[in-house]
Amino acid sequence: MAKYIIKRVAMGIFSIFIVATVTFFVMNLVPGGPFVAEKSISAAAQQALAEKYGLDKPLGVQYVNYMESLLHGDLGLSLRQRGRTVNQIIASKLPVSCRLAGIAVVVALCVGIPLGCISAYNRGKWLDNVIIVFATCGIAIPSFISSVLLLYQFGMKMKVLPTVGLNSAAAYIMPVTALAIYPSAYITRLMRSSLLDVMGQDYMRTARAKGVSQFMILFKHALRNAILPVITYVGPMLASLMTGSFVVEKIFSVPGLGRDFVSAITNRDYTMIMGTTILLSSMVIIANVIVDILYKIIDPRIKLQ
C-alpha cells in the first residue's frame, strides 16, 4: 500500500508539472497581452507594467522563473487585481467554491444511491421507469441550463429563493441543486446497473436458493460490491463540480473562485489562470488517490498495482 501511494504521489507531481508547463506556454501563445485592452494606458505605461511583472523577458526565462516560484508555493502576482497575489485571491475565494461543490457532492450521493437502489429493486415496474426518465433528463441538461431555469422559476417568477450571493441557507438551494442534478442522475444510473450486475452473480443466485429475501440480498449483500463504481466516480465528480461551479457561480453571483477565474480568462490574467488550473489539477489528483485507497479498504480483494 505504501509503495503504491508513493508511486501515485510521484505520478501526481509529474502530472502537475506537465499541466503547469502546458498551461504556461498555451497562455503565451494567445495574441496580445494582459494590458493591451486598457486603451487608457499609454505604450510607455504598458511597457513599464510588463517590466514590473517580468513579461518583457525571454519566454524561456519567464518559464524558469515561474517554475522556481511554483516550487516555493508562490503562484505570483495577479496581473489584473493589482497589489494582490494569486495565493491571496485563491485563499479568500476557494472556501466558497469548495463549500458549494462539497454540499453538491453530498446531495448527489444522498439522492443518487437510494434512487439507484430503488430502481434496481423495482426493475421493470412503473417506479423504475419513472426513475430512469429522471436520470436520463438529469444527464441531458447542462448545469448552466438548469441554473437559468431555476433562477427564472424560483428566483424571478415565484420569488421564493434568493437569487444573488450566499447570505443565507436558502441561497444555497438553487446553485447546489443546479450542480447536483447531473451527478445525481449519473449515480442513479450507475448504481442501478451495478446492482443489477451484482445481483446476477452466482453467489446471489445461491442466496436466493437458500430462501434469502430479495430485499436482504439487495441491501445487505449486493450493495457493498455494487457501490464500488460509485466510489470510483467520486473523484471525477468532485473535479467536474469544481469546474462546473464556475459557470453556476457567475449566474448566481456567488463570490467564489469561479467568478475570478472567468474574469481572469476575459482579462488575460495569466498568473491567475495558471494558478487556478494548477490548483484544480492538484485537487483532482489528490481526490483520485484517496478514492483508490478507499476502493482497496472497501474491497480487500483488489490489488493495487
Sequence and secondary structure as in RCSB ss.txt:
>XXXX:A:sequence
MAKYIIKRVAMGIFSIFIVATVTFFVMNLVPGGPFVAEKSISAAAQQALAEKYGLDKPLGVQYVNYMESLLHGDL
GLSLRQRGRTVNQIIASKLPVSCRLAGIAVVVALCVGIPLGCISAYNRGKWLDNVIIVFATCGIAIPSFISSVLL
LYQFGMKMKVLPTVGLNSAAAYIMPVTALAIYPSAYITRLMRSSLLDVMGQDYMRTARAKGVSQFMILFKHALRN
AILPVITYVGPMLASLMTGSFVVEKIFSVPGLGRDFVSAITNRDYTMIMGTTILLSSMVIIANVIVDILYKIIDP
RIKLQ
>XXXX:A:secstr
 HHHHHHHHHHHHHHHHHHHHHHHHHHHHSSS TTTT TTS HHHHHHHHHHTTTTS HHHHHHHHHHHHHTT  
 B SSSTT BHHHHHHHHHHHHHHHHHHHHHHHHHHHHHHHHHHHHTTTSHHHHHHHHHHHHHHHS HHHHHHHH
IIIIIIIS  S  SSSSSGGGGHHHHHHHHHHHHHHHHHHHHHHHHHHHTSHHHHHHHHTT  HHHIIIIIIHHH
HTHHHHHHHHHHHHHHHHHHHHHHHHHT  SHHHHHHHHHHHT HHHHHHHHHHHHHHHHHHHHHHHHHHHHH T
T    
